[in-house]
Amino acid sequence: MQPDPTSSQPEIEALLVEQRTFPPDPGFAARANATADLHAEAERDVEAFWAAQARERISWFTPFETTLEWDLPFARWFDGGTLNVAYNCVDRHVERGLGEKVAYHWIGEPGDRQTITYRDLQARVNRAANALRELGVAKGDRVAIYLPMIPELPVAMLACAKLGAPFTVVFGGFSSEALADRINDAGAKVLVTADGGWRRGRKVGLKHHADAAVASTPTIEHVLVVSRLRDGCHMVEGRDHWWGETVDRQSDRCDPVPVESEHLLYLLYTSGTTAKPKGIVHTTAGYLLGTSFTHHAVFDVKPDDVYWCAADIGWVTGHSYIVFGPLANATTGIIYEGAPDTPAWDRWWQIVEEYGVTILYTAPTAIRSFMKQGEAWPRGHDLSSLRLLGSVGEPINPEAWLWYHTHVGGGRAPIVDTWWQTETGSILISPLPGVTTTKPGSATFPLPGIGADVVDAAGVPVPPGGGGYLVITRPWPSMLRGIYGDPERYRETYWSRFPGRYFAGDGAKRDEEGYFWLLGRVDDVMNVAGHRLSTIEVESALVDHPSVAEAAVVGKSDEVTGQAIFAFVILRAGHEPSDALALQLREHVAYVIGPIARPRYLLFTPDLPKTRSGKIMRRLLRDIAEGRPLGDTTTLADATVVDTIRENTGSAED
Ligand code: WT7
């Protein structure tokens, strides 16, 4: 929905009021990395703040001369400086005596494991970098990486960084067309892939997708293939090379190639409103600073922590918070290849117990699926090592927040609800643990140095309690530098709606105390009888009911009210769909939010259509609600889900 500047209605009505607050525990606060004065320190002189952080956190080959050059919307950070990301993430730790520290505990789905120290990681990265160099990769050449969650994935990313070769990781679940589009847009010279990977107890082939893609990617000269499944696969003579043969025979020494601060580090493709995916540009120094600073302050990481970000490395969350932020901070991390329900729904809790995980970072969609399975799964394991929990990817419903807090965090671990985007590179809005009093469902405040606001369609800041559009008011070090090859689209998408400010595309509200509450993508806003309602508030009201595990709502066109709310509901284990329960749930929403938000339609469903990163595809739910043919389903994780939902739609109306 487009904002209507002539409307007298508030942009998005903020109706759900969450009252519970969680002040920081004094014991936690006493040891916290973040301190209460950070915000004020940053506000005094924001450029000086970032410059000081950049000197402290990054090892430079040449010091930078200027902190920021801002030619709106094009930013240059730390010009004059040279550095190397792989050196900062690996070599310098070995040099200062941390060679034996574990960088990653890797856990394969079938139960195979690897423990990789910083010294091991250094040797692996160097061999891979030397192999890429042998295949013709030099500074500035692009490399595409299409791998499952195996150690070679971060190794390949770091090997590229070591050579100053920008990379683009394509999530292993994407099709050959999606891979080919990204390779062609990036102009990649080498593709790193694998024969396949493991998913839910099954072998999933990857190389045949890579082969199909490379048939239409003229720039690819060589394909480097990891043997994960050890079954062999089709190899093209001269073009394809086994990792085990090409990488393992290389020298384990490789000097880092110094690059300029604004040198392209990677491209990550994200879907926009049009078909063509956007190649989000991240450069070297600002990105490294943003990820390492936030990883330190938001996750409170200490030298003895065992940190687990359970995302896939193929998404920005994995880039920033499995690879670059944690390694820059010499953290010990967990990488798990598989699914949370394989072999059973306690796989994660078993890993937490066995490795003594202290910090866990995941997404609301995962938390809600754990909720759906019941608290017996986490209760069966000793989770007392956990001292901090994080959430990312979409607004977290207060009930899911409380479930996570109680059943995973033992009522003790603070939760950081972190708002950011592929474009922002690192977390921008989040509590600082030990400092911020949290409220379930609120990402709380912009981090130190970050300017954020909520504005109406005319760009005027909304008063406390009001809803509108989230904007970022000044440049930040890890911001995207553009859309690859398309500066106009960059300006148009992010900087034209509210001149001078970055338009995030998310709705948000600020409460009387200035807390930020994210309300979802503005395209998902519903309009019921002239009231703009956010999907997340109605969904949270549904999930607030004890029988509901997960809910998604969309607007269905209605002659009288413009749109009527159509709710899709997944019940928790032990609850059965019935007309009486549907009625009760509608009333529950009316009670919690107000009669305007009572869903007109409610459908019980076993599953919801999601993207591979777990975001609900409300666009497809709108198609189902309207009874029209489905739009583009290529990014859908499980195509059978929509058919199942469709078969049930007859019974939805009240
Ligand atoms: C969109 C960005 C950034 C890592 C994963 C997603 C939504 C993200 C939150 C949060 C409410 C959130 C926004 C944002 N989002 N985190 N804590 N609360 N919404 O990256 O795929 O680029 O998606 O995810 O809508 O715009 P992405």
Residues whose N, C-alpha, C, O or C-beta is under 5 A from the ligand:
A	BS01	WT7	T317 S391 V392 G393 E394 P395 I396 D417 T418 W419 W420 Q421 T422 E423 A443 A504 D506 L518 G520 R521
